[in-house]
Amino acid sequence: MTIAFLGLGAMGQHMALNLLKSGQTVHVWNRSPQPVQSLVQQGAKAASAPAECGIADVVFSMLADDDATRAVLVDGGVLDAMAPGSIHVNMATVSVAFAREMAALHLAHGIGYVAAPVLGRVDVAAAGKLNILAGGTDELVDRVQPLLNLMGQKTWRFGTAPEQANAVKLACNLTLACAIEAMGEGSALAGAHGIPAADFIELITSTLFAGAPVYKGYGGMIAEERYSPAGFKLSLGQKDVRLAVEAGRDQGLSLAFGDALQTVLKEAVDQGDAELDLAALGKNATRRGRTT
């Protein structure tokens, strides 16, 4: 079996490296050459253009959004180069509407399509401990499961339609953003009354939210005002919350927290925080309190 991986950003390069542990040929492509060169030194084969990755039996992609995925997979000729019966596993966080479109396009090409967005930051990807949310037929997911096992500690299966996994991922990121904003505002409130953020975070992570990795991890970042380097950029969080609201609207569902978070995230981006970690919502909450 030959494997290809398209998109070697902060997450993708670690995921591709873990695939190399299969001992099989892994072709890699990325817009910037440095991650490609690093993986070639580990045994990967460089592709000079996305379409060259279409020769693989299984093509993984981890690209930024709908537009980037379309540009590489469709406009870049990857789907046209893939043989009938091969499989594309899209591990990016994309919109539900785009996932449906991609599923139909793959079906027309005779290519299997699995959505497999992930939960976990860069360090988790490096350790091969991601949680993978898979959407697709059991037959297709079963075929790629041994490869998913190289990148993740568990594969959670959510329906036979690929977009179902994308809907779950958007729901997860909406919940994550809500939790971070809540911690940020709670810290700002405590701080306004002279209580250090670190003391407030220690309290809630030892009592109300004891054992919750999101609260402990992101709470620690808020307490320490540690927003860079970004493991999950605030701008990407903004994109995901927007997609979650759109996914709800698609089903006639109004998401009040989602609507509110869109306003908050735009506020943070407008203040120059787009490239900071999503934890910078804590910084934004404090800043908002100082300007009102």
TORNUFI-857786 format. One record per residue (C-alpha): residue number from 1; residue in three letters; x, y, z. Coordinates in steps of 0.2 Angstrom, whole numbers, plus 5000, padded with zeros to 4 digits. Each point is the difference from the previous one (the first is absolute). Layout:
BEGIN
<NUM "ALA" <X Y Z>>;
...
% end
This chain:
BEGIN
<1 "MET" <5000 5000 5000>>;
<2 "THR" <5006 5017 4996>>;
<3 "ILE" <4995 5016 5010>>;
<4 "ALA" <5000 5018 4997>>;
<5 "PHE" <4998 5015 5011>>;
<6 "LEU" <4996 5017 4994>>;
<7 "GLY" <5002 5015 5012>>;
<8 "LEU" <5014 5000 5012>>;
<9 "GLY" <4996 5014 5012>>;
<10 "ALA" <5003 4999 5019>>;
<11 "MET" <4988 4985 5001>>;
<12 "GLY" <5003 4992 4983>>;
<13 "GLN" <5018 4998 5001>>;
<14 "HIS" <4999 4990 5016>>;
<15 "MET" <4986 4989 4994>>;
<16 "ALA" <5009 4996 4984>>;
<17 "LEU" <5016 4996 5010>>;
<18 "ASN" <4990 4987 5010>>;
<19 "LEU" <4993 4993 4984>>;
<20 "LEU" <5018 4996 4995>>;
<21 "LYS" <5000 4988 5014>>;
<22 "SER" <4990 4988 4990>>;
<23 "GLY" <5016 4996 4990>>;
<24 "GLN" <4990 5004 4983>>;
<25 "THR" <5004 5013 4987>>;
<26 "VAL" <4993 5017 5005>>;
<27 "HIS" <5000 5014 4987>>;
<28 "VAL" <4998 5018 5008>>;
<29 "TRP" <4996 5017 4993>>;
<30 "ASN" <4999 5017 5008>>;
<31 "ARG" <5000 5018 4993>>;
<32 "SER" <5015 5005 5009>>;
<33 "PRO" <5015 4988 4998>>;
<34 "GLN" <5008 4999 5017>>;
<35 "PRO" <4988 4987 5008>>;
<36 "VAL" <5002 4989 4984>>;
<37 "GLN" <5019 5001 5001>>;
<38 "SER" <4999 4995 5019>>;
<39 "LEU" <4989 4985 4996>>;
<40 "VAL" <5010 4994 4985>>;
<41 "GLN" <5015 4999 5012>>;
<42 "GLN" <4989 4988 5010>>;
<43 "GLY" <4996 4989 4985>>;
<44 "ALA" <4985 5009 4991>>;
<45 "LYS" <5000 5003 4982>>;
<46 "ALA" <4997 5018 4994>>;
<47 "ALA" <4987 5005 4988>>;
<48 "SER" <5003 5015 4989>>;
<49 "ALA" <4981 5003 4997>>;
<50 "PRO" <4985 4994 5009>>;
<51 "ALA" <4994 4989 4985>>;
<52 "GLU" <5015 4989 5003>>;
<53 "CYS" <4993 4994 5016>>;
<54 "GLY" <4985 4993 4990>>;
<55 "ILE" <5010 4984 4997>>;
<56 "ALA" <4998 4995 5018>>;
<57 "ASP" <4987 4987 5005>>;
<58 "VAL" <4996 5011 5015>>;
<59 "VAL" <5001 5019 5000>>;
<60 "PHE" <4999 5010 5016>>;
<61 "SER" <4998 5018 5000>>;
<62 "MET" <5001 5013 5014>>;
<63 "LEU" <4997 5017 4993>>;
<64 "ALA" <4994 5016 5007>>;
<65 "ASP" <4982 5002 4994>>;
<66 "ASP" <4988 4997 4986>>;
<67 "ASP" <5008 5011 4988>>;
<68 "ALA" <5018 4992 5003>>;
<69 "THR" <4993 4983 4999>>;
<70 "ARG" <4991 5004 4983>>;
<71 "ALA" <5015 5008 4993>>;
<72 "VAL" <5011 4985 5004>>;
<73 "LEU" <4989 4985 4997>>;
<74 "VAL" <4989 5007 4986>>;
<75 "ASP" <5009 5014 4991>>;
<76 "GLY" <5017 4992 5004>>;
<77 "GLY" <4995 4984 4991>>;
<78 "VAL" <5001 4988 5014>>;
<79 "LEU" <4983 4992 4997>>;
<80 "ASP" <5002 4999 4982>>;
<81 "ALA" <5017 4990 5003>>;
<82 "MET" <4993 4988 5012>>;
<83 "ALA" <4995 4983 4995>>;
<84 "PRO" <4982 4993 5002>>;
<85 "GLY" <5000 4990 5016>>;
<86 "SER" <5013 5011 5009>>;
<87 "ILE" <4995 5010 5016>>;
<88 "HIS" <5001 5018 5005>>;
<89 "VAL" <5000 5004 5018>>;
<90 "ASN" <4997 5018 5004>>;
<91 "MET" <5006 5004 5018>>;
<92 "ALA" <4997 5019 4999>>;
<93 "THR" <4986 5009 5009>>;
<94 "VAL" <4989 5005 4985>>;
<95 "SER" <4982 5005 4998>>;
<96 "VAL" <4986 4988 5000>>;
<97 "ALA" <4994 5006 4983>>;
<98 "PHE" <5017 4998 4993>>;
<99 "ALA" <5002 4983 5007>>;
<100 "ARG" <4984 4995 4991>>;
<101 "GLU" <5006 5008 4984>>;
<102 "MET" <5016 4990 5001>>;
<103 "ALA" <4992 4984 5004>>;
<104 "ALA" <4989 5002 4984>>;
<105 "LEU" <5016 5004 4990>>;
<106 "HIS" <5009 4985 5006>>;
<107 "LEU" <4986 4989 4996>>;
<108 "ALA" <4999 5006 4982>>;
<109 "HIS" <5019 4996 4999>>;
<110 "GLY" <4998 4983 5007>>;
<111 "ILE" <5011 5005 5015>>;
<112 "GLY" <4996 4996 5018>>;
<113 "TYR" <4998 5015 5012>>;
<114 "VAL" <5003 5000 5018>>;
<115 "ALA" <4998 5015 5011>>;
<116 "ALA" <5012 4999 5015>>;
<117 "PRO" <5002 5016 5009>>;
<118 "VAL" <5011 4999 5016>>;
<119 "LEU" <5000 5006 5018>>;
<120 "GLY" <5016 5005 5008>>;
<121 "ARG" <5014 5013 4999>>;
<122 "VAL" <5017 4999 4992>>;
<123 "ASP" <5008 4990 5015>>;
<124 "VAL" <4986 4987 4999>>;
<125 "ALA" <5002 4998 4981>>;
<126 "ALA" <5019 4998 5003>>;
<127 "ALA" <4997 4986 5012>>;
<128 "GLY" <4988 4991 4989>>;
<129 "LYS" <4986 5002 5013>>;
<130 "LEU" <4987 5010 4990>>;
<131 "ASN" <4981 4996 5002>>;
<132 "ILE" <4994 4997 4982>>;
<133 "LEU" <4982 5003 4996>>;
<134 "ALA" <4996 4989 4985>>;
<135 "GLY" <4985 5002 4988>>;
<136 "GLY" <4998 4988 4985>>;
<137 "THR" <4994 4982 4996>>;
<138 "ASP" <5007 4987 5012>>;
<139 "GLU" <5008 4991 4985>>;
<140 "LEU" <5011 5016 4996>>;
<141 "VAL" <5004 5004 5018>>;
<142 "ASP" <5005 4982 5003>>;
<143 "ARG" <5012 5001 4986>>;
<144 "VAL" <5009 5015 5007>>;
<145 "GLN" <4998 4996 5018>>;
<146 "PRO" <5018 4993 5002>>;
<147 "LEU" <5007 5016 4993>>;
<148 "LEU" <4989 5011 5012>>;
<149 "ASN" <5006 4989 5014>>;
<150 "LEU" <5018 5007 4996>>;
<151 "MET" <4994 5018 5003>>;
<152 "GLY" <4987 4998 5013>>;
<153 "GLN" <4996 4992 5017>>;
<154 "LYS" <4982 4997 4995>>;
<155 "THR" <4988 5001 4985>>;
<156 "TRP" <4983 5006 5004>>;
<157 "ARG" <4988 4995 4986>>;
<158 "PHE" <4985 5012 4997>>;
<159 "GLY" <4989 4994 4986>>;
<160 "THR" <5002 4994 4982>>;
<161 "ALA" <4999 5017 4993>>;
<162 "PRO" <5016 5009 5000>>;
<163 "GLU" <4992 5017 5005>>;
<164 "GLN" <4994 4993 5016>>;
<165 "ALA" <5018 4999 5007>>;
<166 "ASN" <5003 5018 4994>>;
<167 "ALA" <4984 5005 5010>>;
<168 "VAL" <5006 4992 5015>>;
<169 "LYS" <5017 5008 4999>>;
<170 "LEU" <4992 5017 4998>>;
<171 "ALA" <4989 4997 5015>>;
<172 "CYS" <5016 4996 5010>>;
<173 "ASN" <5009 5016 4995>>;
<174 "LEU" <4985 5010 5004>>;
<175 "THR" <4999 4992 5017>>;
<176 "LEU" <5019 5003 5002>>;
<177 "ALA" <4998 5018 4995>>;
<178 "CYS" <4986 5002 5013>>;
<179 "ALA" <5010 4993 5014>>;
<180 "ILE" <5015 5011 4996>>;
<181 "GLU" <4989 5016 4999>>;
<182 "ALA" <4992 4995 5017>>;
<183 "MET" <5017 4998 5008>>;
<184 "GLY" <5006 5016 4993>>;
<185 "GLU" <4985 5010 5006>>;
<186 "GLY" <5000 4991 5017>>;
<187 "SER" <5019 5004 5002>>;
<188 "ALA" <4996 5018 4995>>;
<189 "LEU" <4986 5001 5013>>;
<190 "ALA" <5011 4993 5014>>;
<191 "GLY" <5014 5012 4994>>;
<192 "ALA" <4989 5015 5001>>;
<193 "HIS" <4998 4996 5018>>;
<194 "GLY" <5019 4998 5004>>;
<195 "ILE" <5001 4981 4998>>;
<196 "PRO" <5014 4994 4989>>;
<197 "ALA" <4995 4990 4985>>;
<198 "ALA" <5011 4985 5005>>;
<199 "ASP" <4991 4999 5016>>;
<200 "PHE" <4983 5000 4992>>;
<201 "ILE" <5006 4987 4987>>;
<202 "GLU" <5007 4989 5014>>;
<203 "LEU" <4983 5000 5009>>;
<204 "ILE" <4989 4995 4985>>;
<205 "THR" <5012 4987 4994>>;
<206 "SER" <5001 4992 5017>>;
<207 "THR" <4982 5000 5003>>;
<208 "LEU" <4986 5004 4987>>;
<209 "PHE" <5011 4994 4986>>;
<210 "ALA" <5012 4988 5008>>;
<211 "GLY" <5008 4988 4988>>;
<212 "ALA" <4994 5009 4984>>;
<213 "PRO" <5015 5002 4989>>;
<214 "VAL" <4993 5015 4990>>;
<215 "TYR" <4997 5010 5016>>;
<216 "LYS" <5017 4996 5007>>;
<217 "GLY" <5010 5002 4984>>;
<218 "TYR" <4991 5016 4993>>;
<219 "GLY" <4997 5007 5018>>;
<220 "GLY" <5019 4999 5003>>;
<221 "MET" <5004 5009 4984>>;
<222 "ILE" <4987 5014 5006>>;
<223 "ALA" <5007 5001 5017>>;
<224 "GLU" <5018 5002 4993>>;
<225 "GLU" <4995 5011 4986>>;
<226 "ARG" <5009 4988 4988>>;
<227 "TYR" <4992 5002 4983>>;
<228 "SER" <5015 4996 4989>>;
<229 "PRO" <5005 4990 4991>>;
<230 "ALA" <4983 4995 4995>>;
<231 "GLY" <4995 4982 5000>>;
<232 "PHE" <4982 5005 4994>>;
<233 "LYS" <5000 5017 4992>>;
<234 "LEU" <4986 5011 5005>>;
<235 "SER" <4996 5004 4982>>;
<236 "LEU" <4997 4981 4997>>;
<237 "GLY" <4988 5000 5015>>;
<238 "GLN" <4991 5014 4993>>;
<239 "LYS" <4998 4990 4984>>;
<240 "ASP" <4994 4985 5009>>;
<241 "VAL" <4987 5009 5010>>;
<242 "ARG" <4993 5008 4984>>;
<243 "LEU" <4999 4983 4992>>;
<244 "ALA" <4991 4993 5016>>;
<245 "VAL" <4987 5013 4999>>;
<246 "GLU" <4998 4997 4981>>;
<247 "ALA" <4998 4981 5003>>;
<248 "GLY" <4987 5004 5013>>;
<249 "ARG" <4991 5012 4989>>;
<250 "ASP" <5000 4986 4986>>;
<251 "GLN" <4989 4990 5011>>;
<252 "GLY" <4989 5014 5006>>;
<253 "LEU" <5009 5001 5017>>;
<254 "SER" <5005 5017 5008>>;
<255 "LEU" <5016 5000 5011>>;
<256 "ALA" <4999 5014 5012>>;
<257 "PHE" <5017 4997 5007>>;
<258 "GLY" <5007 4998 4983>>;
<259 "ASP" <4993 5017 4994>>;
<260 "ALA" <5007 5009 5016>>;
<261 "LEU" <5017 4992 4997>>;
<262 "GLN" <5001 5006 4982>>;
<263 "THR" <4999 5017 5007>>;
<264 "VAL" <5013 4997 5013>>;
<265 "LEU" <5012 4992 4988>>;
<266 "LYS" <4998 5014 4987>>;
<267 "GLU" <5004 5012 5014>>;
<268 "ALA" <5016 4991 5005>>;
<269 "VAL" <5005 4999 4981>>;
<270 "ASP" <4997 5018 4998>>;
<271 "GLN" <5011 5004 5015>>;
<272 "GLY" <5015 4990 4991>>;
<273 "ASP" <4998 4983 5009>>;
<274 "ALA" <4997 4990 4984>>;
<275 "GLU" <5017 4991 5001>>;
<276 "LEU" <5000 4997 5019>>;
<277 "ASP" <4993 4984 5008>>;
<278 "LEU" <4982 4998 5002>>;
<279 "ALA" <5004 5002 5019>>;
<280 "ALA" <5002 5019 4996>>;
<281 "LEU" <4981 5001 5002>>;
<282 "GLY" <5005 5002 5019>>;
<283 "LYS" <5011 5015 4995>>;
<284 "ASN" <4985 5007 4990>>;
<285 "ALA" <4988 4998 5015>>;
<286 "THR" <5012 5010 5011>>;
<287 "ARG" <5003 5013 4987>>;
<288 "ARG" <4981 5002 4997>>;
<289 "GLY" <4998 5003 5019>>;
<290 "ARG" <5013 5014 5000>>;
<291 "THR" <4992 5009 4985>>;
<292 "THR" <4982 5000 5006>>;
% end
